[in-house]
Amino acid sequence: MSDTLTAAVAALNEKMEGSGFDGTAKFVLGDEGSFVIDESGARMGDDDADVTLTADVETFQQIFEGELNPTTAFMSGKLAIDGDMGAAMKLAQVLS
């Protein structure tokens, strides 16, 4: 796996402070690969999930650092969401 994914997983686990996500979400970071967030936290993987979020590395980095609102990213076409929109909205609250 890439250093970018490793760093993203570590940063999200730190941001979530050990609390997981009630559901499953997969993040697809362009050509870098993917990782999953669930009740255990973030981990590298390509498992099936309730919702899949796809964007380039820069967009996800801006979202994770609080520089870009996930809703704005979605509405501007920088972030694609496939699956349960309710889960995506819960995830946005967890990552805020």
N, C-alpha and C positions, 0 to 999 in steps of 0.2 A: 504494500500500500504506500501511497505517497506521503511525503512529509506534510503536505497541506492537509490531508485527511487526519493524520495523527494529531496535528496542532488543533484542528477544528474540534475533534472529539474531546481533547483535553480541555480546551477553552469552554466548551459547552458543559462538561461535567463540573467545572469550577463555577460557572455562572449559575448552574442549577443547584449548587451546594448540596449535592447528595440526594436531592429530591427528584424523583422520576416524573414521567409524563403518563397520565392516565389514558393510555391508548398506545398506538404505535405510529411513528412518523418516519419516513425515509427521506433523506436529503441526497439529491443527486447533483454533484458539483461538476458539471461539464464533463470533460474527459478525465478528470482526476479520480472519479469513482463515487462511492456512496457510503453513507453511514445511517444508522438507525437510532432513534430515541424511543425508549419505552419506560416502563416502571422502574427499571434498573439503572436508567441514565442513558448516556450516549455510548455507542460502540460501533466499530467498523462492521459493515455488513451490507448485504443486498437482499434482506428478507422482505417478504410481503409485508405491507403496512396498511393501516387505515387510510393514510393520506401520504402522497408523495409530492415533495416540493423539488422543483428543478430550476436551477439558475447557474450562472457562471460563478467562479470562485470570488471575484470581486464583489458581486452583488451580495452573496452570503456573508462575506466578511463585513460589509457595511451594515447588514442587518444584525449580525451578532455583536458588533461593536456599538450598536445603538445609533448609527449615523443615518440609517435608512429604515423607515417604517415598513414592515412587511406588507401592509395593505397598499401602501403607495407603490411598492415594488411590483405587486400583483397587478394593480390597476394600470401601471405604465408598461406592462408586458415584460418586465425584467425577471419576474418570478412566475413560473407555471405551477399550478396546483391541480393534482389529479386525485380524486377520491373524496373522502368525507370532509366537507367544508367546515362542519362543526368542530371536528378534530383540529383542523388548521387554525381556527379561531382560538381554541383553547391553547394551542401551541404558541400562538403569538403572545398570549398573556403570560405563559411560562417564561418565554424568552425576553420579555420586556424588563 
